[in-house]
Amino acid sequence: MLSVNNKLIPIILVIPGFWFSVSNSSIAAPQSSQGVMQINNSPPKRRSKIVESSRAQIIPTDTDGDAASESRDEIIESESEIKSESLLSQALEMANSIKDPQRKATVLSDVALQYAAIGQIAKATIILDQALETARTIEDPPTKISVTGAIAVKYNTIREPERAAEILGESWAEIEAIEDAETQTSLFTEIALKYAEIGRSEQAREILARSQQALEQAAMPVPNFPFQPTPLAGGLTVGTRVFSGLNSENSLDLNVNLEQQLATDSFDIDLSFRTDFDSDRTTDQRRNRYFGSASYVHHFDKRWQYGVRTIFLSDEDENINADWGFYTGPGINLMRKSRQRTLDFFLGLGVEYEDSLGKSNDFDFPVIPVGLIYRDIYFEFLQFSQELFYTFPVSDSGDDRLLSRTRLSIPITKRWSLSSLINYIYRGIPPTDKPSSELNFTTGLTFSFN
């Protein structure tokens, strides 16, 4: 008991590991001085900061144990918060160790909500910001939109509705950029529901109307012509070879391919470079090879077309300084099962120029070109293309040429694939002391972009 102005006041005595509640009546009706004592011999695993800050606390009370009970509840609640924060700290550490951006963003946003639940709103906001930045690194657009939409709702949960609406607005714009109508419909509906969840009914109705438009578009048959435009796509292939023995050899191959299909036009550019080193050579131990081709095709309808094509070659190993051709003429599509599966035939008129050992400044006109281009996808992932291009000068048919280019690509990930490129060239009249046929095989990794 504590004596204040000759009155006894009940107290609560708090000691680490124990708490004592001593209750008594007023001085007018004294009881036993021993009072009432309750002991809890099972201390919590982690003591609260309130307990550890002092050896004892004296809490006055004016009713039978009410203040003492409230104080005990505060202590227990404080200890519970400390335990929760410790667990959340461990969960946050584990979330940051996740490599997959989709899973990492989802777990981080869940941890953020738990921090908000124990009143740490500032910490929750920081973690949600981190989750959002992680979600924005997801490569697959539909997955990224779904994950960022879920995070937007959680911003609203921690009382940041404007931020939530801003994120959903960004997702809306990204959905508009998606070409597939069915995917658009699904994502529009998903984002509309999230707008409704954060209380933005007007935006929800507006985006549901846009979803209906996408649904109607998805139900319409895709026209064969004009073609569905595609974004600029391509890839960079890198291959290398190193040999060391009695002599040293190494080579580096680079290939860049770009293509795009528009409504009535298509473009294709292919550039290759090879540098080859051989220590056994007495001269020019390092020799380079350059190859390039470009084509433009205008489609009158789904079958008939008109194209322009140019090819350039320079090969120090074959004693070719420059070999250039320009060709133009009509073409016809022989088969079109899809954008990835086509067979086209080309026939035209052209001009050729060659500067090589034994054929200095050789100019031929007119030249008749015949081309066959086939593209396909096997097993829904293996990409294959084959080009055959045969030319012969009208004035000298013996100086004919055949160019064959075969490309095979096997995806490893969304961006990377294992590629093989085979170039075969036949010349009716080759450079001096060089064979008529030349075969170049390149294999390596390709990074695709679009």
Buried (B, 14 or more C-beta within 10 A) or exposed (E): BEEEEEEBBBBBBBEEEBBBBBBBEEEEEEEEEEBBEEEEEEEBEEBBEBBEEEEEBEBEBEEEBEBBBEBBEEBEEBBBBBBBBEEBEEBBEEBBEBEEBBEBBBBBBBBBBBBBEBEBBEBBBEBBBBBBEBBBEBEEBBEBBBBBBBBBBBBBBBEBBEBBBEBBBBBBEBBEEBEEBEBBBBBBBBBBBBBBBBEBEEBBEBBBEBBEEBBEEBEEEEEEEEBEEBEEEBBBBBBEEEEEEEEEBBBBBBBBBBBBBBEBBBBBBBBBBBBBBBEEBEEEBEBEBBBBBBBBBBBEEEBEBBBBBBBBBBBBBBBBBBBBBBBBBEBEBEEBEEEEBBBBBBEBBBBBBBBBBEBEEBEBEEBBBBBBBBBBBEEEEEBBBBBBBBBBBEEEEEBBBBBBBBBBBEBEEEEEBBBBBBBBBBBBBBBEEBEEEBEBEBBBBBBBEE
